[in-house]
Amino acid sequence: MKLKIKRKRLLALYIMLVLTGTVFVSTAYAEGDPMTTVNNLSTFIFGLIRAIGMIILGFGIVQIGLSLKSHDPSQRANGFLTLAGGIIITFTKEILTLIAG
C-alpha cells in the first residue's frame, strides 16, 4: 500500500516538474534575417541530395564496369540509366538555378 502512495507522489512530482518546465520557459525567437535560416536549410538539403546523387553515380559506374566484364547488354543499359540519373540528381541545384533563371 505504501508503495502505491510513493508511486503516486513521484508521478505527481514528475507531472508538476514537466508542467513547470513547459509553462515558465521563455520563448526563443529567431535572431537576424529569416532568409538566412531558409538559405542555410536549402544549402543543407541540396548537400544531402548531392551526396545521394554521388552514391547513385558511383553505383552506375560499378554497374557499367560489371556489365562490360560479363558482356550483359541489359545490365549495361541499366548501368547507363543509373549513371544518367546520378548525374541529374548530383547537379539538381544547378539545373534548378538554370531553369529558374
Disulfide bonds with the S-S distance in Angstrom:
none
